[in-house]
Amino acid sequence: MQLHIPVALNRCVALLTPAIEKSNSPIVIDATLGMGGHTRALLEAFPSLRVIAFDRDSAAIAIARKTLHDLSERVTIVHAVYDEIAVTLENLGITAVDGVLFDLGVSSLQLDDADRGFAYSQDAPLDMRMDQSTGLSALDVLMTYSRTDLIHIIRLYGEEKFAPKIVDNIIKARDAGTLKGTKGLADIVKESIPAPARRTGGNPAKRTFQALRIEVNQELEVLTRAIPQAIASLAVGGRLVVMAYQSLEDKIVKKAFTEVTTSGTPLGLPVDLPNSAAHYEFVIRGSEGASEAEIAENPRASSMRLRAIERVAA
Ligand SMILES: C[S@@+](CC[C@H](N)C(=O)[O-])C[C@H]1O[C@@H](n2cnc3c(N)ncnc32)[C@H](O)[C@@H]1O
């Protein structure tokens, strides 16, 4: 298995530091625990910090429990989807937190485990569920969705212009009973794309696999619900840091951040009207990417966009 390297680790710790240091008993939410790289770094940097960590994948949680064993007294691990932040905090009796971190997408653990069905390079069942205990698998989606819905998903979530041809060939295979594992799907995609288009942009199956993964895990809907909960959970001075790896997720984050950092005062007035100043400010104007040095060490970091805001008023 490829060694897991947490992305932008030092930068995330630095962005959360002022928010953590202003509190006597700081609490941070790690919305995407994974193998616990970011949580470990934060707990080691701040001895009074408590982390509430979410992951929807029980395999990731089992590994994180082991790797964070020495720090277990200061980390509460929750097996849940991150759109359950609000209800989880309420259940724990926590009214506000000092930081929230999202490191979106799949982990290298999930990608490297061929049986999970995320990778097109090895043959495996078409699963792609981050939480294998619930929901439709990729095969269920491919076998039961209409042609129109499949085209919509692959075009929108995969930004794939050959979606209609791919879906026609998927439907032929499903009608013939030959639609099976990840390799079979990757071959169908390859055959559906004209030869000149196959020569650029990496493996042609990448976009279709991304689209199915987003649909199977309802990634965009869940993120759209989760970001406002994370924003609302911050104490004054608290910070929200998000790393997205594909443009559809980054757009959701950007839109939510722009809304809450925009004053309600009409444009052109020199000062904010009473009660209409924004309660949040950008910590990073726009977004940041990873450094070239980090990308050379960890290619996954190349598509990362990092955004951060701070709550400045109650
Ligand atoms: C990129 S990895 C996080 C890696 C982590 N920062 C580390 O250092 O090990 C993303 C993790 O978030 C989890 N995840 C993705 N979407 C989720 C969601 N909607 N709710 C909860 N966990 C989610 C995945 O199962 C995966 O383990």
The ligand as an ORCA input file, in Angstrom:
! r2SCAN-3c Opt
* xyz 0 1
  C      -8.926     12.394      2.148
  S      -9.425     11.345      3.413
  C      -8.936     12.179      4.875
  C      -7.508     11.909      5.249
  C      -7.153     12.448      6.626
  N      -7.149     13.893      6.663
  C      -5.822     11.909      7.088
  O      -4.914     12.697      7.356
  O      -5.678     10.688      7.173
  C     -11.139     11.572      3.460
  C     -11.871     10.714      4.482
  O     -13.145     11.305      4.677
  C     -14.133     10.326      4.685
  N     -15.328     10.946      4.152
  C     -15.558     11.361      2.897
  N     -16.779     11.891      2.790
  C     -17.340     11.810      4.025
  C     -18.598     12.200      4.564
  N     -19.523     12.743      3.788
  N     -18.821     12.003      5.874
  C     -17.872     11.441      6.665
  N     -16.665     11.029      6.215
  C     -16.405     11.210      4.904
  C     -13.616      9.214      3.811
  O     -14.195      7.978      4.215
  C     -12.103      9.280      4.051
  O     -11.709      8.394      5.073
*
